[in-house]
Amino acid sequence: MELKRVVVTGLGALTPIGNNLAEFWNGLISGTSGAAPITYFNTENFKTKFACELKNFDVLNYIDAKDAQKMDPCAHYAMVAAQEAICDAGINSDNINPERVGVILGSGIGGYTSSVASVFAYIEMNKVPRFSPFFLPKVLGNLISGWISIKYGFKGPNYITTAACASSGAAIADAFHLIQLGKADIIVSGGAEASIVDPAVGGFNAMRALSTRNDEYQTASRPFDVTRDGFVMGEGAGILILEELEHALARGAKIYAEVGGIGLSADAYHMAAPDPSGSACYQSMKLAIEDAGLQITDIDHINTHSTSTQLGDIAECKAIEMLFGDTARQLLISATKSMTGHLLGAAAAVESIATIMAIKHSIAPPTMHLNEPDPAINPDWNLVANHAIHHDIRAAISNSFGFGGHNISLLYKKYNR
């Protein structure tokens, strides 16, 4: 069976450094930090008092109030980014078969904001069970894809994937494979996360995973820097329209890039810590390159998962060294979480968009706040420190890894007929 080719025909972004694709991309290449003091709850008793929240976002500018009250913020974010991506792709009832258009999204925690708010309210009311009839639909993670299907009438495959911080990467992988196999013409894919809430910040603090650099919050996310002390939480959504090539050409769609290959692996090591050898990350990148039918010398850019944690950044760098060897010196290696923070389950989607835009515009986004590179990292590597670099990018990998050892490498390349 000949596999179908899959291209990206639409993008939508809602991030801490921009509420649409253009703002997000401009924020990336200009090195904007999305970090600011947390406004969603009182942080007086918390070790970490900052995060990368959305800025100037009002869901009622995008969604009817009656529908919005039925959704968790995670669904709000997915709906808004999907609206942009669907419009960007030029999808309408005249150029699709709705039974062959699916929605597959990823989220690490789903409707966590609504869950926390409802439990807190239950306790404050002395455990009187006065729950909203929308409580369970808002908490269920699958509604982030369900709402999009309902709004647009898309009747193809519809579900969410959960693989911690690799969740939206798993969604994109599933969408890619289903289109390859001819099971759908178009899949709205990506992910969303909205979990800057008390228990999440407190929980990550307890794990010593978050940065506590409260006096330097704008530069606290500093992947690869020897002074890094943990990640910065982010929120938002990234949506990609994946489409079968011939279908896209038939309806005259613009094409951002082609999805070249996918690599999936597991650390099989620890519930939270990465395998320090980097062997499974090496495997996922290797598989993605093989799946695309490319060689390591064809890869020009990597958007790393690097979250600004001591262990994770180095494990990924070991994997890059293991796979690319001396050719790693020719790579442009970026860590965009230095600007957006870590969007958890939505990270892979947002970083896929950054990777695709890097290919389209021949610009590698910077790794910001990198002033003292960790001596454990090869000093000859180009970590795109603090300034974007203009360079032709033929093919690029976006890495995402999640608690539990989930590794996903997504390879995108320039589209050539």
N, C-alpha and C positions, 0 to 999 in steps of 0.2 A: 504493500500500500504506500503510495506516494504521499508524504506529509505536506500539508498546506503551509504556505509562508504566512507569517503574522507580522503586521506592521502596527505602528501607533499613529492614530489619526486625530486624536484630540487629547487635551490636557486640561486639568483643573487643579488649582492649588489654593488652600486656605491655611496659612502658616503664621507663626509668630513674627515673621519679617515681611509679610505681605498677604493681603486678603484676596489676591487673584494671581494668575500666572505671571503677568508682567511685573507686578510689584514684587513677587517672590524672587524672580530671576534678577531683577535690578538690585534687590537687597543682597542676594548672594554675591554677585560680582563686585558689589561695592563694599562688601565686608561688614554688613550691618549686624549688630548683636540684637537678638530678640529678648534678652534677659532683662527682667525688671522685678521690683518687689511684688510679691503675691498679693492680689486684691480679692481673691475669692473667699478667704477665711482669715481669721486672726492668727498670725504666726508667732505671737509673743513667746510661746513656750516651745517653739520648734527650733531645732538646730539650723535648719535651712529656711530662709525667709524669702527666697526669690525663685522664679521659674520663668519659662518662656511662654507666657500667656498670649492669646490673640489680642490684637490692638484695634480699638475702634470698630468692633464687630457687633452688629445688632441683627440678630436672626430675623427680626420682623421686616428688615429691608429685603429679605429674600423669600420668606415663607409666611403664608397666611397664619394669623395668630391662633386660629382654632386648630390648625394642624400642628403648629409649633408646640402647643401645650401638651400634645400627645406624645412628643418625642423627647428623648434624652439629648443633651448637647452633642453627644457623639453622632447621633443621627442627623442633627442640624448640620454639623460640619460636613458629613458625607453628602448630604443633599445639596449643599451650596457648591461644593467642589464638583459634584456630578453635573449640576446645572451648567457650570462653566464648560466642563469637558464635552458634554453632549452638544452644546451650542457651538463650541470650537470645531467639533468634528462635522458639523452640518448635518446631523442626523435628524430626520423628520419622517412622518408617517408615509411619505411618498417614496422614500428610497430605502426602506428596510422591510423585512418580514418580521414582525414583532415576536413570532414564535422561535426565531433564530437569533434573538438578541437576549443575552443574559446579563446578570449582575452578580459578580463574585468579589466580595470585599473581605478585608482582614481587620481584626481588632483584638488587641490583647485582653481587654477587660470589658468592652461593650458599654452597657449603660450604667457605669459605675457611679457617676455623679448622682443619678436619680436614686440608686440603691442607697448610697450613703445618706442623702437628704431625707429619704423616707424612714430609714432606721433611726436617725437622730430625732426626727419629729415624733416617732413612735415612743421613744424613750422620754422625750420632753412632755408628752401627753400622759405620762404615767402608764405607759403600755396599753392605752386604749386603742384598739385596732381600727382607726379611721383612715384607711389607706385609699388613695385615689384609684378609681377604676382603670386609670392609665398606668398604674405602678408597674405591673408585670410587663406589659408591652414596651414600656420605656426601658426596663432593665434588660430585656432579652436582646442579646447582641445581634441576632439574625434580622432584627427590624431595620438595621442600618442598610441592609440590601433590600429588604422587603419594601420599605417606603419608596425607594427609587423605582422598583418594579411597578408598584401601584401607581405612582405619579405618571410614568411614561408608558405604561402598558406593555412593558417588556416581559415576554412569557417564556424565555429560554431558561437555562440553568440559573438557579438563584440560591445562594447560601453565603455563609461567612467561614473564614478559616481562622484558627487560633493557634499561634505558635510563638507566644510571647512577643518579643520585639522583632521577630521575623514574620509576624502574622500577615501583613499586606504583601510580603514577598511570596508567601505561600499562595495567596489569592492570585497574584499575577502569574505564578507558575501554573496553577490549575487552569486559568483562563487561556494561557498560551497553549497548553496541551490539548484542551478541548477544541480550540479552533484548528490546531494542527490536524486533529483527527476528523475534522469535518462536522463536529457536533454543534457548532454555532458559527454564525457569520461575524458577529460582533459581541464582545463582552465588555461591559463597564466594570473596570477592575481598579484595585488600589486598596485604600483603607482609611480609617479614622480613629482618633483616640481623644478622649476628654476625661482625664483622670487626675487633674491637679486639684486634689481634695485632701482633707486632713489625714485620713488613714494611709493614703498612698505616700504622701510626703513623710509622715511619721514612720511608715514601714520601711521605706528606702533608707531613711536616716538610721533606723535600727540595724540595717544591714551594712551601714557605712558605705553606701553606694553613691550618695549624693554629695555634691560639692557643698561645703559650708563656708565658702568665701563670701560672706555677706557684705563685706566692705568693698569688694571688687566684683560685684555680681555680673557686670557687663562683660568681663573678661574671664569669668569663672570656668566656662567651657573651653578647655585648651588641650585638645587631643595632641598626643605626641610630645607635649611639653613635660619636662622633668618635674615641674611643680604642680602638675594636675592632681586634683584630690577628689575626683568623682564627677558624675554626670549632672547635667541640669535638665530638669523635666520640661517637656514641651507638650503642645497639643495642636490639633488641627486635622487636616485631611489632604490626601493627594489622590486624584483620580486619573486613570489612563483609559483611553478608548483603544482596546486591542481589536484588530479587524483582519479578516482574511484578505490577503493581498488582492486577489482578482475582484473581490466584492468591492474593496476600496477603490480600485481603478475604474470599475464599471460605474460607480456613482460620482466619479471625479473628485474624490476626497484628497486633501493635502496629506502628505506623509512626513511625519517628523523623523522617524527612524524605523529600523526593523528590529524585532526581537530575535536575536541570533541564537541564543541557547540558555539553558537553565542548569544549574548544578545544585544538588541537594545532598546534605550529609548530616550526620549526628556525631557529637563529641563522645557520647556514651561515657561521660566522665563525672559530672557533678550537677546538682540541681540548679546552681547559680553561677559558679565560677567556670570560666572557659578552660578548655584543655590547654595548658601552658605551652605545649609543643606546637600548637597551631596545625596539627596534622589533618583534622577534619575540615578546617577552613581551606587548607591547601587542596583537599579533595573536592570541595564544592566548586572552587574556582577552576580547577583542572577539568572537571566534568562539564562546566559551562562552556569552556573553550572548545572541548572536544565535540560537544553537542552542536556548536555553531560551525564546526568544520574548519576552525581557524588554528593558527599556531600562536605561541606566546608572543612572538615578535609582531603579531598583528594588533596587539592590545596597546593602546596609547595612554589610557587613563583608568584609574580606579577611584571610585567614590567609596571610601572605606566605611566600615561600620563604626569605627573608632569613636567611643563615647566619652573619652577623657577619664577612663578608669586606669589604674595602674596595671592590672593584669590584662585586661582586654586589648588595649592598644598594642602591647608588645606581642601577644599571641598572634594577632592578625599580621603584624609586621614579620614575624617568623614565618608565617605561611607564605607571604609574598616572596620572601627571600628563598624559601624552599622551592617555590614553583618557578619563579622568574630568574633566579640567580643573578648573573651580571647584567642581564637585560633590564632588571628593575631600575637601573640608573636612567633608562630612557623613559620611564613611566612618569606621568603627572599624577601624583597621589594627593587627593583632597579629602578633607574631613569636614563636611558641611554642618555637622552637629555643633561645630564651634560657633555657628551663628543661630541655627534654629533651635538648639537644644535637642534633646532626645524625645522624639514623638512616639516612642514605644511602638505599639502595634502599627502605627501609621508611618513609621520611619522609612521602611523599604519603599513605600509608594512615593513619598515626598523626595527621597533621594534618587529614585528612578527618574523622576521628572528632572531633577538637577542634572543627572547623567545624560538624559536625552537632550536637554537644552545645551549642555556642553558640546555634544556632538553637532547639533544643529548650528550653533554659533561659533564653533571652534574656540571655545574659551573654557579653561579649567577653573572652577571657582576656588577661592583661597581657603587654606586652613588658617583661621584667624587665631590670634593670641598665642602664636607659636614663637617664643623668644629664646627659649633654652631647650633645644631638641634633646630628648632622652638619649643619653650616650649608648643605650642598648640598640638604638636604631641606626642603620647604616648611614653615616654622614654624607655619603655620595648621592643619596636619594633626593629627588625633587619633591618635597612635601608641599609645594605651592604656598610657601609661608607668607601669610599676611597680604598678599596681592594676587589677583587673578592673573592667569597667563594665557595669552592668545597663542593657540597652536592647533594645527589640524588634528582632529581626533577621528580616526577611522572606526574604532571599536573601543568599547569601554565596559567595565564591570562595576556593578553596584552590589556591595556586600551587605548582608543583614544577618545578625545572629541573635538568638533568644535564649533566655533562661531555660535550662533543661537540655541545652546543647544543640539547638536547632540552627542549622547553617544553610543559608540560601544565597547563591550568587546568580545575579541576573545579568546577562550579557546583551547589550544593545549595540547596533552597528549602523553605519550610514546605509541608507536604502539605495540600492542600485538595481535597475530593472533587469 
